[in-house]
Amino acid sequence: MAAMDDMDEVGETLKSVTRQARDAVTRFADQVELERHMQERPMAVLGVAAAAGFVLGGGLWPVMRPFVKAAARAALSPTNLLAIGAALGALRAASGGEGEMPQDISGAETH
């Protein structure tokens, strides 16, 4: 019967959490005068609710994910990385070699 006692305890805990959440929402609505705002500016309240639902629902990420993955794959392809490296080398050469690493590395001798 220990399993039944555990289930009863879980049920009571869920009821308690639900009651506390309801109380918190009621207090919040009272503090921000939600009913008055709904009567005075219903479209603004609807807009805020829609925006909150959009953000809490994941926003545009589920729609944008395939495009972001494809762009990252394309940008990190070996061919594009070589092209980026070549472009950076050309920029460095065009700027007169400023910021270039010195050719003589101390402690290393080449013959």
C-alpha positions as CSV (number, residue, x, y, z in Angstrom):
1,M,0.0,0.0,0.0
2,A,3.1,2.3,0.0
3,A,2.5,3.0,-3.7
4,M,-1.0,4.2,-2.9
5,D,0.3,6.5,-0.2
6,D,2.9,7.9,-2.6
7,M,0.3,8.5,-5.2
8,D,-1.9,10.3,-2.7
9,E,1.0,12.4,-1.6
10,V,1.9,13.3,-5.2
11,G,-1.8,14.2,-5.8
12,E,-1.9,16.5,-2.8
13,T,1.4,18.2,-3.9
14,L,0.0,18.8,-7.4
15,K,-3.2,20.3,-5.9
16,S,-1.1,22.5,-3.6
17,V,1.1,23.7,-6.5
18,T,-2.0,24.4,-8.6
19,R,-3.6,26.4,-5.8
20,Q,-0.4,28.5,-5.3
21,A,-0.2,29.2,-9.1
22,R,-3.8,30.3,-9.2
23,D,-3.2,32.6,-6.2
24,A,-0.1,34.1,-7.8
25,V,-1.9,34.8,-11.1
26,T,-4.7,36.4,-9.2
27,R,-2.3,38.6,-7.3
28,F,-0.5,39.6,-10.5
29,A,-3.8,40.5,-12.2
30,D,-4.8,42.6,-9.3
31,Q,-1.4,44.4,-9.1
32,V,-1.4,45.3,-12.8
33,E,-5.1,46.1,-12.9
34,L,-5.6,43.6,-15.8
35,E,-9.4,43.9,-15.9
36,R,-9.2,47.7,-16.2
37,H,-6.6,47.5,-19.0
38,M,-8.6,44.8,-20.8
39,Q,-11.6,47.2,-20.8
40,E,-9.7,50.3,-21.8
41,R,-7.2,48.8,-24.3
42,P,-8.3,45.3,-25.3
43,M,-6.0,45.2,-28.4
44,A,-2.9,46.2,-26.4
45,V,-3.6,43.4,-23.9
46,L,-4.2,40.9,-26.8
47,G,-0.9,42.0,-28.4
48,V,1.0,41.5,-25.2
49,A,-0.6,38.1,-24.7
50,A,0.2,37.1,-28.3
51,A,3.8,38.2,-28.0
52,A,4.2,36.3,-24.7
53,G,2.8,33.2,-26.2
54,F,5.0,33.6,-29.3
55,V,8.1,33.9,-27.1
56,L,7.2,31.1,-24.7
57,G,6.2,28.9,-27.7
58,G,9.7,29.1,-29.2
59,G,9.4,32.1,-31.4
60,L,10.8,31.8,-34.9
61,W,13.4,29.2,-34.0
62,P,11.5,26.2,-35.3
63,V,11.0,27.9,-38.7
64,M,14.5,29.4,-38.9
65,R,16.4,26.3,-37.8
66,P,16.7,24.7,-41.2
67,F,17.9,27.9,-42.8
68,V,20.5,28.5,-40.0
69,K,21.8,25.0,-40.3
70,A,22.1,25.2,-44.1
71,A,23.9,28.6,-43.9
72,A,26.3,27.3,-41.3
73,R,27.0,24.2,-43.4
74,A,27.6,26.3,-46.5
75,A,29.8,28.8,-44.7
76,L,32.0,26.1,-43.1
77,S,32.4,24.0,-46.2
78,P,36.1,23.5,-47.1
79,T,35.8,25.4,-50.4
80,N,34.3,28.4,-48.7
81,L,36.9,28.3,-46.0
82,L,39.7,28.3,-48.6
83,A,38.0,31.3,-50.4
84,I,37.7,33.2,-47.1
85,G,41.4,32.5,-46.3
86,A,42.4,33.7,-49.8
87,A,40.3,36.8,-49.4
88,L,41.9,37.6,-46.1
89,G,45.4,37.0,-47.6
90,A,44.6,39.4,-50.4
91,L,43.4,42.0,-48.0
92,R,46.6,41.7,-46.0
93,A,48.7,42.0,-49.1
94,A,46.7,45.0,-50.3
95,S,47.1,46.8,-47.0
96,G,50.9,46.6,-47.3
97,G,51.4,43.7,-44.9
98,E,50.5,45.6,-41.8
99,G,50.0,43.3,-38.8
100,E,52.0,40.6,-40.5
101,M,53.9,38.0,-38.4
102,P,57.7,38.6,-38.4
103,Q,59.6,36.1,-40.6
104,D,62.4,35.7,-38.0
105,I,61.2,33.6,-35.1
106,S,63.7,33.7,-32.3
107,G,65.4,30.4,-31.4
108,A,64.6,28.8,-34.7
109,E,67.2,28.5,-37.4
110,T,66.5,27.5,-40.9
111,H,69.1,26.4,-43.5
